[in-house]
Amino acid sequence: MRKKSYRQFFALRKSIVAVLSMAILVGMGERLAERFLPLYLLALGAGPIVIGLLNAMDNLLSALYSFPAGYLSDHLGTKRALIVFNVAAMVGFLIVILIPTWPAVIVGAVFFLSWTSLSLPATMSLVADVLPSNKRTMGVTMHSFVRRIPMALGPVFGGMCIHLWGVTNGVRIAFVAAFVMAGVALFLQQILIVDDSASKQGESPRRRAEKNPLKVFREMSPALKNLLVADILVRFCEQIPYAFVVIWAVQIIRSPITPLQFGILTSIEMVTAMLIYIPVAYFADRSRKKPFIVITFVFFTLFPLVLLFCQSFGLLAAAFVLRGLKEFGEPTRKALIMDLAPEDRKAGMFGLYYLLRDVVVAGGAFGGGLLWMISPATNFLVAFAFGIIGTVWFIIRGRDIGKLDSEATSE
């Protein structure tokens, strides 16, 4: 009985457990080298514009992949769609391993940057399919929680690779490990994930796979559109300085830190996020979601401003605690997207949301390189300004679906 109650509290149904196991394995491989790509590009002769281009690509490709990923998930089902997504990431890893030039990194990134954006619509749709509405925030939270394990440990091991073998060889060795882990995940996910074709024919509404994003956009509610606008503005705040944080910490501040220490900072961020996930999910499922999302937008906004005044490892550690707190309401935001999406088009609507968000934010990520060339302070302060605007927008225009709405709907 106690075991059953724990599984119910943490929303640990069989398919959810399967996805969580896969997220750890693929995520660990992905995070071994991803955070050190700006240093790797510099070592291969690239400049700030190329680093900004890579960050812009990350957002743009995430956007362009999101809607097709949602369509494939609705059309093929989660299990078969994930085969395509994993193979794409492995191709990207292999390109970087075999060709040590910065243009090859850009080409490889077209493939390996795809994993998170491709798999997320399928994962969120699975959560919506197998969990009731009052457990979706917990389901999304468990996925976010587990994803932070490799996000915390991967950069530490990646930093160790650089410490032992140097930037160029260390990053390539990390990508070899990523390739192997993705291959193991490709095998395991087909064993662990239950084919969801049966669920489409059960009591849940049959998914409608729609190729035309304009038709899906017409079904997007005003509440979801307002969340999207606020999210775009806050993501400008995050992405403008994102690729340059490692350069700021390792090369520019008054007391520069080592790549291994930067990996430790990332671990501090992830551990902070993991400590707050479960309590926040518990209360968010039982109340309005909007206050939790507002709080997380505030933490997003503060990070670049605080980072500007960090000149040592100790101060950076405090800043990365703040950065971890920005995850306060992130699972809640994803759960709200699923709440506001049509019941029979969860993956497609989720993919469209990320398509629209990340296409716009990609411009901000690329602009971060231009702002960095003016000065790091310019980069951080412009990011801070976008965060303020996005947070205020959501405070004024944001709506949500909470427990009271669910009870009213059920009546």
Phi, psi and omega per residue, in radians:
M1 nan -0.770 3.138
R2 -1.119 -0.725 3.109
K3 -1.054 -0.733 3.133
K4 -1.118 -0.709 -3.125
S5 -1.152 -0.652 3.071
Y6 -1.100 -0.768 -3.135
R7 -1.127 -0.644 3.101
Q8 -1.205 -0.737 -3.128
F9 -1.070 -0.783 -3.098
F10 -1.587 0.135 3.087
A11 0.998 0.739 -3.030
L12 -1.656 1.167 2.996
R13 -1.368 2.889 -2.973
K14 -0.998 -0.828 -3.117
S15 -1.146 -0.601 3.101
I16 -1.144 -0.776 3.110
V17 -1.038 -0.698 3.124
A18 -1.072 -0.776 3.139
V19 -1.164 -0.659 3.127
L20 -1.121 -0.729 3.121
S21 -1.089 -0.729 3.132
M22 -1.147 -0.700 -3.115
A23 -1.086 -0.638 3.121
I24 -1.132 -0.819 -3.043
L25 -1.207 -0.880 3.139
V26 -1.174 -0.715 -3.128
G27 -1.085 -0.668 3.132
M28 -1.085 -0.773 3.106
G29 -1.109 -0.742 -3.104
E30 -1.122 -0.702 -3.009
R31 -1.478 -0.134 3.113
L32 -1.033 -0.658 -2.998
A33 -2.147 -0.338 -2.981
E34 -1.001 -0.718 -3.079
R35 -1.253 -0.283 -3.111
F36 -1.809 0.133 3.136
L37 -1.055 -0.649 3.068
P38 -1.029 -0.725 3.084
L39 -1.144 -0.684 3.130
Y40 -1.110 -0.746 3.120
L41 -1.108 -0.731 3.083
L42 -1.071 -0.733 3.136
A43 -1.115 -0.484 3.139
L44 -1.577 0.046 3.051
G45 1.774 0.088 3.116
A46 -1.402 2.856 -3.142
G47 -2.041 -3.036 -3.109
P48 -1.001 -0.615 -3.134
I49 -1.114 -0.710 3.130
V50 -1.155 -0.684 3.103
I51 -1.117 -0.745 3.066
G52 -1.098 -0.654 3.096
L53 -1.089 -0.737 3.127
L54 -1.079 -0.762 3.133
N55 -1.153 -0.673 3.078
A56 -1.121 -0.711 3.093
M57 -1.051 -0.705 -3.141
D58 -0.986 -0.817 3.139
N59 -1.262 -0.752 -3.082
L60 -1.158 -0.797 -3.141
L61 -1.182 -0.653 3.055
S62 -1.013 -0.684 3.116
A63 -1.187 -0.879 -3.072
L64 -1.157 -0.546 3.131
Y65 -1.393 -0.422 -2.967
S66 -1.101 -0.830 -3.095
F67 -1.215 -0.811 3.037
P68 -1.012 -0.613 3.106
A69 -1.124 -0.733 3.083
G70 -1.107 -0.722 3.113
Y71 -1.104 -0.816 3.139
L72 -1.081 -0.668 3.126
S73 -1.130 -0.709 3.090
D74 -1.210 -0.624 -3.043
H75 -1.443 -0.806 -3.065
L76 -1.643 -0.457 -2.977
G77 1.668 2.729 -3.052
T78 -1.009 -0.811 -3.001
K79 -1.092 -0.861 -3.105
R80 -1.276 -0.604 3.121
A81 -1.097 -0.640 -3.107
L82 -1.168 -0.421 3.041
I83 -1.064 -0.833 3.140
V84 -1.061 -0.755 -3.073
F85 -1.160 -0.728 -3.127
N86 -1.184 -0.734 3.131
V87 -1.073 -0.690 3.120
A88 -1.047 -0.782 3.127
A89 -1.108 -0.701 -3.135
M90 -1.124 -0.642 3.084
V91 -1.080 -0.752 3.120
G92 -1.107 -0.765 3.092
F93 -1.012 -0.752 -3.082
L94 -1.124 -0.668 3.116
I95 -1.067 -0.802 -3.132
V96 -1.155 -0.651 3.139
I97 -1.119 -0.758 -2.999
L98 -1.487 -0.437 -3.038
I99 -2.207 1.691 -3.086
P100 -1.457 1.119 3.042
T101 -2.326 2.685 -3.090
W102 -1.173 -0.587 3.040
P103 -1.071 -0.615 3.111
A104 -1.147 -0.613 3.083
V105 -1.078 -0.742 3.135
I106 -1.105 -0.762 3.123
V107 -1.139 -0.800 3.130
G108 -1.073 -0.610 -3.129
A109 -1.085 -0.505 3.090
V110 -0.977 -0.527 -3.111
F111 -1.688 -0.849 -3.002
F112 -1.420 -0.289 3.031
L113 -1.290 -0.043 -3.008
S114 -1.439 -0.386 -2.918
W115 -1.004 -0.965 -3.051
T116 -1.099 -0.834 -3.092
S117 -1.174 -0.601 -3.140
L118 -1.289 -0.714 -3.047
S119 -1.423 -0.397 -3.017
L120 -1.121 -0.810 3.104
P121 -1.018 -0.711 3.120
A122 -1.099 -0.746 -3.121
T123 -1.149 -0.790 -3.136
M124 -1.153 -0.642 3.089
S125 -1.125 -0.687 3.103
L126 -1.093 -0.746 3.099
V127 -1.046 -0.785 -3.136
A128 -1.156 -0.563 -3.118
D129 -1.236 -0.758 -2.949
V130 -1.710 -0.189 -3.095
L131 -2.066 2.528 3.034
P132 -1.214 2.842 -3.046
S133 -1.048 -0.534 -3.112
N134 -1.442 0.102 3.055
K135 -2.190 0.077 -3.074
R136 -1.208 -0.684 3.111
T137 -1.079 -0.696 3.098
M138 -1.150 -0.700 3.105
G139 -1.090 -0.798 3.100
V140 -1.131 -0.666 3.137
T141 -1.100 -0.758 3.126
M142 -1.072 -0.673 3.075
H143 -1.127 -0.791 3.118
S144 -1.124 -0.702 3.130
F145 -1.050 -0.874 -3.096
V146 -1.161 -0.642 3.116
R147 -1.079 -0.499 -3.112
R148 -1.312 -0.284 3.086
I149 -1.100 -0.958 3.054
P150 -1.165 -0.518 3.104
M151 -1.158 -0.515 3.097
A152 -1.412 -0.755 -3.043
L153 -1.525 -0.575 -3.083
G154 -0.991 -0.878 3.133
P155 -1.089 -0.528 3.097
V156 -1.145 -0.831 3.115
F157 -1.165 -0.635 3.068
G158 -1.113 -0.726 3.077
G159 -1.114 -0.606 3.075
M160 -1.147 -0.673 3.093
C161 -1.067 -0.758 3.117
I162 -1.159 -0.700 3.119
H163 -1.072 -0.669 -3.074
L164 -1.456 -0.662 -2.987
W165 -2.125 0.070 -3.119
G166 1.529 2.971 -3.047
V167 -1.126 -0.911 -3.027
T168 -1.130 -0.977 -3.124
N169 -1.205 -0.642 -3.122
G170 -1.089 -0.750 3.131
V171 -1.175 -0.698 3.129
R172 -1.136 -0.686 3.087
I173 -1.121 -0.670 3.102
A174 -1.099 -0.647 3.105
F175 -1.208 -0.548 3.045
V176 -1.070 -0.797 3.101
A177 -1.081 -0.680 3.125
A178 -1.104 -0.706 3.133
F179 -1.087 -0.772 -3.130
V180 -1.118 -0.794 -3.120
M181 -1.121 -0.681 3.106
A182 -1.122 -0.634 3.092
G183 -1.129 -0.736 3.096
V184 -1.125 -0.709 3.128
A185 -1.117 -0.672 3.114
L186 -1.020 -0.659 3.116
F187 -1.286 -0.825 -3.038
L188 -1.205 -0.646 -3.061
Q189 -1.143 -0.508 3.121
Q190 -1.291 -0.394 3.084
I191 -1.465 -0.713 -2.978
L192 -1.482 -0.634 -3.044
I193 -1.433 2.201 3.113
V194 -1.298 2.362 3.109
D195 -1.022 2.204 -3.042
D196 -1.612 0.169 3.135
S197 -1.098 -0.564 -3.137
A198 -1.164 -0.620 -3.115
S199 -1.162 -0.471 3.128
K200 -1.197 -0.414 -3.081
Q201 -1.759 0.082 -3.115
G202 -1.550 -2.505 -3.069
E203 -1.344 -0.444 -3.107
S204 -1.204 2.627 3.104
P205 -1.062 2.442 3.132
R206 -1.161 2.354 -3.130
R207 -1.182 2.428 3.096
R208 -1.860 1.826 3.132
A209 -1.373 2.051 -3.089
E210 -2.080 2.174 -3.100
K211 -1.411 -0.445 -3.035
N212 -1.589 1.934 -3.124
P213 -1.133 -0.452 3.125
L214 -1.143 -0.647 3.105
K215 -1.175 -0.669 3.106
V216 -1.189 -0.667 -3.130
F217 -1.060 -0.609 3.135
R218 -1.109 -0.401 3.134
E219 -1.569 -0.055 3.139
M220 -1.311 2.211 -3.086
S221 -1.285 2.732 3.070
P222 -0.988 -0.653 3.133
A223 -1.097 -0.707 3.123
L224 -1.223 -0.608 3.098
K225 -1.132 -0.709 3.114
N226 -1.160 -0.672 3.042
L227 -1.077 -0.701 -3.141
L228 -1.082 -0.795 3.133
V229 -1.057 -0.828 3.132
A230 -1.097 -0.727 -3.134
D231 -1.098 -0.714 3.115
I232 -1.043 -0.832 -3.109
L233 -1.115 -0.717 3.139
V234 -1.220 -0.586 3.101
R235 -1.224 -0.487 2.949
F236 -1.012 -0.775 3.118
C237 -1.022 -0.694 -3.122
E238 -1.323 -0.768 -2.935
Q239 -1.483 -0.437 3.114
I240 -0.990 -0.804 3.116
P241 -1.664 -0.066 -2.903
Y242 -0.934 -0.931 -3.049
A243 -1.225 -0.286 -3.030
F244 -1.758 -0.054 3.136
V245 -1.079 -0.756 -3.135
V246 -1.140 -0.652 3.111
I247 -1.185 -0.730 3.082
W248 -0.990 -0.799 -3.046
A249 -1.336 -0.644 -3.020
V250 -1.567 -0.433 -2.999
Q251 -2.202 -0.417 -2.906
I252 -1.901 -0.678 -3.023
I253 -1.089 2.909 -3.048
R254 -1.036 -0.657 3.093
S255 -2.155 1.438 -3.044
P256 -1.033 2.593 3.129
I257 -1.818 2.979 3.137
T258 -1.578 2.824 3.053
P259 -0.983 -0.637 3.106
L260 -1.118 -0.720 3.092
Q261 -1.126 -0.614 3.090
F262 -1.145 -0.658 3.046
G263 -1.047 -0.669 3.100
I264 -1.138 -0.685 3.084
L265 -1.046 -0.738 3.105
T266 -1.096 -0.660 3.093
S267 -1.125 -0.689 3.092
I268 -1.046 -0.761 3.113
E269 -1.041 -0.834 -3.073
M270 -1.184 -0.715 3.134
V271 -1.108 -0.716 3.089
T272 -1.020 -0.810 3.131
A273 -1.072 -0.759 -3.086
M274 -1.132 -0.578 -3.122
L275 -1.190 -0.478 -3.078
I276 -1.720 -0.253 -3.028
Y277 -1.004 -0.974 -2.994
I278 -1.125 -0.863 3.119
P279 -1.017 -0.726 -3.140
V280 -1.118 -0.758 -3.135
A281 -1.069 -0.712 -3.119
Y282 -1.025 -0.819 -3.108
F283 -1.353 -0.581 -3.126
A284 -1.157 -0.613 3.109
D285 -1.216 -0.272 -3.085
R286 -1.944 0.151 -3.122
S287 -2.682 -2.942 3.088
R288 -1.196 2.528 -3.135
K289 -1.523 -0.444 -3.025
K290 -0.982 -0.818 -3.118
P291 -1.022 -0.624 3.141
F292 -1.194 -0.636 3.124
I293 -1.243 -0.686 3.089
V294 -1.037 -0.783 -3.130
I295 -1.062 -0.751 -3.130
T296 -1.167 -0.606 3.079
F297 -1.124 -0.617 3.097
V298 -1.110 -0.749 3.129
F299 -1.156 -0.689 3.035
F300 -0.955 -0.781 -3.044
T301 -1.171 -0.683 -3.040
L302 -1.292 -0.506 -2.994
F303 -0.995 -0.908 -3.109
P304 -1.093 -0.566 3.110
L305 -1.171 -0.797 3.133
V306 -1.134 -0.691 -3.109
L307 -1.038 -0.588 -3.121
L308 -1.029 -0.480 -3.081
F309 -1.782 0.148 -3.133
C310 -1.651 2.029 -3.074
Q311 -2.129 0.205 -3.137
S312 -2.658 2.922 -3.120
F313 -1.065 -0.730 -3.121
G314 -1.057 -0.790 3.119
L315 -1.190 -0.656 3.087
L316 -1.097 -0.658 3.110
A317 -1.043 -0.745 3.108
A318 -1.126 -0.691 3.123
A319 -1.129 -0.630 -3.127
F320 -1.343 -0.398 2.930
V321 -1.098 -0.795 3.080
L322 -1.043 -0.714 3.131
R323 -1.118 -0.633 3.073
G324 -1.141 -0.601 3.138
L325 -1.174 -0.300 3.100
K326 -1.142 -0.271 3.081
E327 -1.432 0.058 -3.079
F328 -0.829 -0.841 -3.081
G329 -2.081 0.284 -3.114
E330 -1.147 -0.848 3.057
P331 -1.045 -0.602 3.108
T332 -1.112 -0.691 3.109
R333 -1.114 -0.774 3.111
K334 -1.095 -0.724 3.118
A335 -1.112 -0.643 3.113
L336 -1.138 -0.680 3.073
I337 -1.001 -0.795 -3.134
M338 -1.174 -0.622 3.085
D339 -1.104 -0.692 -3.058
L340 -1.487 -0.160 3.134
A341 -1.482 2.624 3.078
P342 -1.016 2.506 -3.061
E343 -1.064 -0.560 -3.060
D344 -1.704 0.162 3.125
R345 -2.536 0.833 -3.074
K346 -1.133 -0.910 -3.082
A347 -1.128 -0.754 -3.132
G348 -1.099 -0.754 3.132
M349 -1.191 -0.708 3.092
F350 -1.070 -0.752 3.118
G351 -1.117 -0.706 3.116
L352 -1.125 -0.733 3.108
Y353 -0.960 -0.842 -3.123
Y354 -1.259 -0.535 3.037
L355 -1.035 -0.920 -3.108
L356 -1.138 -0.754 -3.112
R357 -1.095 -0.878 -2.969
D358 -1.387 -0.435 3.032
V359 -1.084 -0.774 3.142
V360 -1.215 -0.777 -3.072
V361 -1.179 -0.444 3.103
A362 -1.000 -0.623 3.092
G363 -1.107 -0.672 3.099
G364 -1.179 -0.659 3.129
A365 -1.122 -0.743 3.094
F366 -1.176 -0.688 3.098
G367 -1.092 -0.399 3.082
G368 -1.052 -0.604 3.086
G369 -1.148 -0.696 3.109
L370 -1.176 -0.726 3.115
L371 -1.151 -0.602 3.115
W372 -1.136 -0.613 3.119
M373 -1.168 -0.474 3.031
I374 -1.255 -0.965 3.044
S375 -3.116 2.657 3.040
P376 -1.017 -0.654 -3.137
A377 -1.078 -0.706 3.104
T378 -1.067 -0.770 3.129
N379 -1.018 -0.890 -3.066
F380 -1.179 -0.697 -3.082
L381 -1.261 -0.658 3.068
V382 -1.110 -0.713 3.088
A383 -1.042 -0.780 3.127
F384 -1.021 -0.713 -3.131
A385 -1.121 -0.724 3.105
F386 -1.107 -0.657 3.123
G387 -1.081 -0.719 3.124
I388 -1.076 -0.802 -3.098
I389 -1.093 -0.782 -3.122
G390 -1.127 -0.704 3.139
T391 -1.137 -0.778 3.134
V392 -1.105 -0.702 3.124
W393 -1.015 -0.807 -3.091
F394 -1.231 -0.604 3.086
I395 -1.054 -0.705 -3.079
I396 -1.435 -0.763 -2.980
R397 -1.857 -0.248 -3.035
G398 -1.224 2.483 3.058
R399 -2.270 2.928 3.101
D400 -2.669 3.116 3.036
I401 -2.091 2.026 -3.127
G402 -1.995 -2.898 -3.074
K403 -1.063 -0.684 -3.110
L404 -1.109 -0.687 3.130
D405 -1.158 -0.715 -3.141
S406 -1.081 -0.735 -3.134
E407 -1.176 -0.669 3.124
A408 -1.150 -0.702 3.137
T409 -1.112 -0.725 -3.106
S410 -1.154 -0.509 3.123
E411 -1.320 nan nan
